[in-house]
Amino acid sequence: MGIPRDPGAAADLVATGEPRPIDAVRSGDEWWGSVLCAGFDSAVNERGNAMRWPHGPRRYDIAILAELAALRPTT
């Protein structure tokens, strides 16, 4: 988002920068900024997070393949 890591510089940006729109989501009483994902990508993340092997980015690749194999059309 272009926010500096330095707290002073980040505060300056907040005080003097131009506002811009971002995605905002409310869950209960909490607001957070992100991209809301639901469906295939969420299933891949859930599967990948539950896997113990492999470690690193390959875990996500394996989870994609497993979810693709399990994917069925909805009616």
Secondary structure, DSSP 4 states (H G I P E B T S, - for coil): ----SSHHHHHHHHHHSPP----EEEETTEEEES----SHHHHHHHHHHH--SS-TTHHHHHHHHHHHHH-----
